[in-house]
């Protein structure tokens, strides 16, 4: 059994048009459905935006870890942009998300950045989930 290092807890009400909050209150958001998928375009965020922020931040952290292992440093102005798309599944039963990452690391050689990105994709847990999925415990309380 592996050691759990940290657990985030959040609760949502109202589904894609509702409210979400972490148990510590640090993240407290209004959820809205984008017009592109039938929403009213009201001001708020959505699960795809939240996933994109999480993935881009996590991947940049993984890049920093990969760079440290090779004696390199990722500059403070480096950025990762995640594009997370919501789409139909091929089986017609539900929906899927897909992601694209765009990495910008000023001041480092492109080949070096490509190597760091390749290694970060192995380190990053969001990338691992994209390859292998993850376990979900479902409980009705």
N, C-alpha and C positions, 0 to 999 in steps of 0.2 A: 504494500500500500504506500502511495506517495504522500508526502507531507503537504497539507494545504497551508500556503504562506499568507493568504489574504482572501477574504470573502467580501464582496460588495453586495449590499442589499438594497433593492428598490421595489416600490410598489406602484402599479399603475391602475387607474380607474378610467372607465369610458372608452377603452380601446384606443384606436388610432386618432380619435377626436376626444381627448380627455385630459388627464393630468398624470404626471409621473414625478416621483420624489424618492430620493435616497433616504435611508433610515436616519442618517445624520443631518439631513436637511441641506447639505451643501449643494446638491443638484435638485432643483425644484422647477419643473417645466410644464408649460401648456403644450399639449400634443394636438396637432392638427393634421388632417389628411390633405396632401397636395392636390391641387386642381387636376393635375395630370392623371390621377387615379380616382377621381370622383369627389374630391373634397371641395370645400367652399373657398379655399385660398386664405383663410383667416390666419392671422399672425400666430406663429407657434413653431414648434419643431416636430420632427417625425423620427421613427425608429431608424430609418436609413441615414439621416443626418447624424444621429447619435452614434451609430455604428461607424460612420466615416470619420468622425472626430476621434473615436476610440482607436480605430485601426491606424490612422495616420500618426497619432501620438505614440502608440505602442511600437509601430514599425520604426519610427525615428529613434526611439529608445533602443530597439534591437540593433539598429545601425551603429549607434554609439558603442554598444557592447561589442559588436563585431569589429569595429575600428580599434577599440582598446586592445583586443586580442592580437591585432597585427601591428600594434605600435603607432597607429594613426589617431588623429583627432578630428571629429566632426565639428566644423565651425558652428557658432551660435546662430548664424543666419541661414543654416541649412533648413530645408523644409520638405515635407512630404504632403502631397495632396492626394486624398483618397476620393475616388468617385464610386459611389455605391448605388447600384441600380436595382430597382424593384421590377420583377418581370413574372410572366406566367411560367409555370413549370411545364416541361415537355409532356408529362402525363395528364395535364389538364385538371388535376385534382387540387392544386393550390398554387403557391407562389414561391419564388426563389429570389435570392439576392446574388448579385455578382459585383465584383470590385475590380478597380484598376488603380494602381498607385503610380504617381508621378513624383520622382525624386529630383531635387535640385540642391546640389552641394557646391556652392561657389568655392573656388580656390583649390579644389582637389582634381587631380587627373581623372578623366572620364573612365579609363580602364580600372583605376583604383576604386572609384565609386561603384562601378559595376560589380567588382569583386565583393565589396562590402555589402551591397544590396543583395547579392546572391546568398551570402552567409547570413544576413539579417533575416531573409525569408525562411531560413531554417530555424533561427532563434525565436522569432516573433510568434506568440501563441495565437494571434488572430490568423496568421498565415497557416499555422498548423491546423486550426479549425477549418480553414478553407480547403485543406487537403484531405483531412480525415474526419471531419465532423467532431462532435463531442458528446459526452454522456449527459443525459437529462433525466433527473429524477422527478417524476410527476406525483404530486400528493394532493388529495382533496381534503381540505380541513373544515 
